[in-house]
């Protein structure tokens, strides 16, 4: 688990790219700098020579491009100084970052010792492994309908669900199929997929609405989504919704790209 270092390294790349781009633009920046005063609540702009700070030249409205160029130059100058400070801090932080993370203490134990202790911290791999291994009672309704095989070796109810399961599997996103949750009123609902964002330790509920052109199916799923919302499960937070109708199947390429972005893959 090197998530913090990954963030720092990516930030360093972002700042170095921006620094290079700004330095290229600064080559063409005008000489001097801008002075701004106010008269009757309105700004007045002056050009100040680099050679003599006491010499000002009033810049008129028709010189707006020059005014903007001077303002941009000074903004870039301040921005570069700020980025230089942060880059120095990042380099120092990376040098000081420990070789062994607390999460790795348990990971590096020999199996015999692992069996003797209860870990207080787990690295991503071990956390995902334990989450995946937790047993649960899947939906008992019509198990004979589960005829589509996934790459992980389980059976699901539709071709689209098999493709979704395989997408999660290929992307390395741990998931559970047909997972039971209790909704208001004490009833059980079965979520199509429970997907784990390992790095954030966050669970996403995923419902695939595969027959939206069936009024009865649609009504039941709308009730289910309302129940989820009452439990704090909703889109934009922790609910993924995919949908299709007979003539408009699920776009799996787009789904995979969306999941890469959502789960940071």
C-alpha positions as CSV (number, residue, x, y, z in Angstrom):
1,X,0.0,0.0,0.0
2,X,1.8,3.1,-1.3
3,X,-1.2,5.2,-1.9
4,X,0.3,8.4,-0.2
5,X,3.5,8.1,-2.2
6,X,1.4,7.6,-5.4
7,X,-0.5,10.8,-4.7
8,X,2.8,12.7,-4.0
9,X,4.4,11.4,-7.2
10,X,1.4,12.2,-9.3
11,X,1.2,15.7,-7.8
12,X,4.9,16.2,-8.6
13,X,4.4,15.2,-12.2
14,X,1.4,17.6,-12.5
15,X,3.4,20.5,-11.0
16,X,6.5,19.8,-13.1
17,X,4.5,19.7,-16.3
18,X,2.7,22.9,-15.4
19,X,6.0,24.5,-14.4
20,X,7.6,23.7,-17.8
21,X,4.5,25.0,-19.6
22,X,4.5,28.3,-17.7
23,X,8.3,28.8,-18.2
24,X,7.8,28.5,-21.9
25,X,5.0,31.2,-21.8
26,X,7.2,33.5,-19.6
27,X,9.8,33.7,-22.4
28,X,7.3,35.9,-24.3
29,X,6.1,37.9,-21.3
30,X,6.4,41.7,-21.5
31,X,9.0,43.6,-19.5
32,X,8.0,45.6,-16.4
33,X,5.0,45.0,-14.2
34,X,1.5,46.3,-13.5
35,X,0.4,48.7,-10.9
36,X,-3.3,48.9,-10.0
37,X,-5.0,51.9,-8.3
38,X,-8.6,52.9,-7.8
39,X,-10.3,56.1,-8.6
40,X,-14.0,56.5,-7.7
41,X,-14.3,52.8,-7.3
42,X,-12.9,52.0,-10.7
43,X,-9.5,50.4,-11.3
44,X,-6.7,52.3,-13.1
45,X,-3.7,50.5,-14.6
46,X,-0.2,51.7,-14.9
47,X,2.9,50.2,-16.5
48,X,5.9,50.2,-14.2
49,X,9.4,49.9,-15.7
50,X,11.7,47.2,-14.4
51,X,14.6,49.7,-14.5
52,X,12.9,52.4,-12.5
53,X,10.1,51.6,-10.1
54,X,9.2,55.3,-9.7
55,X,8.3,55.7,-13.4
56,X,4.7,54.9,-14.2
57,X,2.8,55.1,-17.5
58,X,-1.0,55.1,-17.5
59,X,-2.4,52.3,-19.7
60,X,-5.6,53.2,-21.6
61,X,-8.5,51.0,-22.4
62,X,-7.2,50.3,-25.9
63,X,-4.1,48.8,-24.3
64,X,-6.1,46.0,-22.6
65,X,-4.0,43.2,-24.2
66,X,-0.9,44.7,-22.6
67,X,-2.6,45.1,-19.3
68,X,-3.7,41.4,-19.4
69,X,-0.2,40.3,-20.4
70,X,1.4,42.1,-17.4
71,X,-1.2,40.7,-15.0
72,X,-0.8,37.2,-16.4
73,X,3.0,37.5,-16.0
74,X,2.8,38.5,-12.3
75,X,0.3,35.7,-11.6
76,X,2.6,33.2,-13.3
77,X,5.6,34.6,-11.2
78,X,3.7,34.0,-8.0
79,X,2.4,30.7,-9.1
80,X,5.9,29.5,-10.0
81,X,7.3,30.4,-6.6
82,X,4.4,28.6,-4.9
83,X,4.9,25.5,-7.0
84,X,8.7,25.5,-6.3
85,X,8.0,25.5,-2.6
86,X,5.6,22.6,-2.9
87,X,7.9,20.6,-5.1
88,X,10.7,21.0,-2.5
89,X,8.3,19.8,0.2
90,X,7.3,16.8,-1.9
91,X,10.9,15.8,-2.5
92,X,11.6,16.0,1.2
93,X,8.4,14.1,2.1
94,X,9.3,11.3,-0.3
95,X,12.8,11.0,1.1
96,X,11.4,10.8,4.7
97,X,8.6,8.3,3.9
98,X,9.1,5.0,5.8
99,X,10.3,2.0,4.0
100,X,7.8,-0.2,5.8
101,X,4.2,0.9,6.3
102,X,2.3,-0.1,9.4
103,X,-0.1,-2.1,7.2
104,X,2.9,-4.2,6.0
105,X,3.9,-5.4,9.4
106,X,1.2,-8.0,9.4
107,X,1.7,-8.8,5.7
108,X,5.4,-9.7,6.3
109,X,4.8,-12.0,9.2
110,X,5.4,-15.7,8.5
111,X,2.1,-17.7,8.2
112,X,2.5,-19.4,11.6
113,X,2.7,-16.0,13.3
114,X,-0.2,-14.6,11.2
115,X,-2.4,-17.3,12.6
116,X,-1.6,-16.2,16.1
117,X,-2.5,-12.6,15.9
118,X,-5.5,-10.3,15.1
119,X,-4.2,-7.6,12.8
120,X,-5.1,-4.0,13.6
121,X,-4.2,-2.7,10.1
122,X,-4.3,-4.5,6.8
123,X,-2.8,-3.6,3.5
124,X,-5.0,-3.4,0.4
125,X,-4.4,-6.9,-0.8
126,X,-5.1,-8.5,2.5
127,X,-8.1,-6.3,3.1
128,X,-9.6,-7.2,-0.3
129,X,-8.8,-10.9,0.3
130,X,-10.7,-11.0,3.6
131,X,-13.6,-8.9,2.2
132,X,-14.0,-11.3,-0.7
133,X,-13.8,-14.4,1.6
134,X,-16.7,-13.3,3.8
135,X,-19.5,-15.7,3.3
136,X,-23.1,-14.7,2.7
137,X,-26.4,-16.4,1.7
138,X,-27.1,-15.5,-1.9
139,X,-30.6,-15.0,-3.3
140,X,-32.4,-18.4,-3.1
141,X,-35.0,-17.4,-5.7
142,X,-34.9,-19.6,-8.8
143,X,-31.3,-20.7,-8.7
144,X,-31.9,-22.6,-11.9
145,X,-32.0,-19.2,-13.7
146,X,-28.3,-18.8,-13.1
147,X,-27.1,-20.2,-16.3
148,X,-24.4,-17.7,-17.5
149,X,-20.9,-18.4,-16.3
150,X,-18.4,-15.7,-15.3
151,X,-14.6,-15.8,-15.5
152,X,-14.5,-16.2,-11.7
153,X,-16.5,-19.5,-12.1
154,X,-19.8,-18.4,-10.7
155,X,-23.2,-18.4,-12.4
156,X,-25.4,-15.3,-12.9
157,X,-28.8,-14.7,-14.4
158,X,-28.1,-12.8,-17.6
159,X,-25.5,-12.3,-20.2
160,X,-25.2,-8.6,-19.2
161,X,-24.6,-9.6,-15.6
162,X,-21.9,-12.0,-16.7
163,X,-20.2,-9.2,-18.7
164,X,-20.4,-6.8,-15.7
165,X,-18.9,-9.5,-13.4
166,X,-16.1,-10.1,-15.9
167,X,-15.4,-6.4,-16.2
168,X,-15.0,-6.1,-12.4
169,X,-12.8,-9.2,-12.5
170,X,-10.6,-7.9,-15.3
171,X,-10.2,-4.6,-13.6
172,X,-9.2,-6.2,-10.3
173,X,-12.3,-4.8,-8.5
174,X,-13.5,-7.2,-5.7
175,X,-17.2,-7.9,-6.0
176,X,-20.0,-10.0,-4.6
177,X,-23.1,-11.1,-6.6
178,X,-26.7,-11.3,-5.4
179,X,-25.8,-9.9,-2.0
180,X,-28.5,-9.6,0.7
181,X,-29.3,-6.4,2.5
182,X,-32.1,-5.5,4.9
183,X,-34.4,-2.7,3.7
184,X,-36.9,-0.7,5.8
185,X,-39.6,-2.9,7.1
186,X,-37.2,-5.8,7.8
187,X,-37.4,-7.3,4.3
188,X,-34.5,-8.6,2.4
189,X,-33.4,-7.2,-1.0
190,X,-30.6,-8.7,-3.1
191,X,-28.2,-6.3,-4.7
192,X,-27.0,-7.4,-8.1
193,X,-23.4,-6.5,-7.2
194,X,-21.5,-5.2,-4.2
195,X,-18.2,-3.7,-5.5
196,X,-15.3,-2.7,-3.3
197,X,-13.1,0.3,-3.8
198,X,-10.1,-1.2,-1.9
199,X,-8.0,2.0,-1.6
200,X,-10.9,4.0,0.0
201,X,-12.4,1.0,1.7
202,X,-15.7,2.0,0.3
203,X,-18.5,-0.3,-0.9
204,X,-20.6,0.5,-3.9
205,X,-24.0,-1.0,-4.5
206,X,-24.6,-1.8,-8.2
207,X,-28.0,-2.5,-9.7
208,X,-28.3,-3.5,-13.3
209,X,-31.7,-2.7,-14.7
210,X,-31.8,-5.0,-17.6
211,X,-35.5,-5.0,-18.6
212,X,-36.6,-1.4,-18.4
213,X,-39.2,-2.0,-21.1
214,X,-41.1,-4.3,-18.8
215,X,-43.5,-2.1,-16.7
216,X,-43.8,-4.6,-13.8
217,X,-40.0,-5.0,-13.6
218,X,-39.5,-1.3,-13.8
219,X,-42.0,-0.6,-11.0
220,X,-40.4,-3.1,-8.7
221,X,-36.9,-1.7,-9.3
222,X,-38.1,1.9,-8.7
223,X,-39.5,0.7,-5.3
224,X,-36.1,-0.9,-4.6
225,X,-34.2,2.3,-5.5
226,X,-36.5,4.3,-3.2
227,X,-35.8,1.9,-0.4
228,X,-32.1,2.2,-1.0
229,X,-32.4,6.0,-0.9
230,X,-34.0,5.8,2.5
231,X,-31.0,3.9,3.7
232,X,-28.5,6.4,2.4
233,X,-27.7,4.4,-0.8
234,X,-28.0,6.7,-3.8
235,X,-26.3,7.7,-7.0
236,X,-23.6,10.2,-6.6
237,X,-22.6,8.6,-3.3
238,X,-22.5,4.8,-3.3
239,X,-25.0,3.5,-5.9
240,X,-24.1,2.5,-9.4
241,X,-27.0,2.1,-11.9
242,X,-26.7,0.5,-15.3
243,X,-29.6,-0.1,-17.6
244,X,-30.7,-1.4,-20.9
245,X,-33.7,-2.3,-23.0
246,X,-34.1,-4.9,-25.7
247,X,-32.9,-2.7,-28.6
248,X,-30.4,-0.7,-26.5
249,X,-27.9,-3.1,-24.8
250,X,-25.4,-2.0,-22.2
251,X,-22.3,-0.4,-23.7
252,X,-19.6,-2.5,-22.0
253,X,-16.7,-0.4,-23.3
254,X,-18.2,2.7,-21.7
255,X,-19.0,0.8,-18.5
256,X,-15.4,-0.3,-18.2
257,X,-14.1,3.2,-18.7
258,X,-16.5,4.5,-16.1
259,X,-15.4,1.9,-13.6
260,X,-11.7,2.6,-14.3
261,X,-12.3,6.3,-13.4
262,X,-14.6,5.6,-10.4
263,X,-12.3,3.0,-8.8
264,X,-9.0,4.7,-9.8
265,X,-7.8,1.9,-12.1
